[in-house]
């Protein structure tokens, strides 16, 4: 029997619920940069064996230089089969179709992307855990993480970590 991989949302968010400024700005994340502290990012990335990424996030990652997820299969949700470049696989179907096709191939997938990508997975009840790094800033406006889904879901707190920078990391598991 094949098993569905665990899908984890791991993302930074402002106190007022934004993942980026109105034009995608991310400079506000720098306020918590501390030498030698990665807030568990390296350990998290080492533990995932694939990524699911929204098209806009994929395009943004391409502007950062070398592909940062070398050796990890990446599936980009897109409305077309063509992507600029990069070691990725485009996918044009639903979240449920993607995960069904990946059964038995992965243990844990990182859901990387914005509200639209997350919405598709939340709508289908396919997010298993959420790790939010809450940055102590309010942006006032921007790109929200959570879009309306029309679906209520219950989450169980799995852990809280606080850091000297003011960042608070919240870890939740989906309740069945």
Secondary structure, DSSP 8 states (H G I E B T S, - for coil): -----EEEEEEEEETTSEEE-TT---GGGGGG-BTTB-TTHHHHHHH-SEEEEEHHHHHHHHTTSS-TTTTSEEEEE-SSS--SSSSEEEE-S-HHHHHHHTTTT-SEEEEES-HHHHHHHHHTT---EEEEEEES---SSSEES----S----EEEEEEEE-TTS-EEEEEEE--
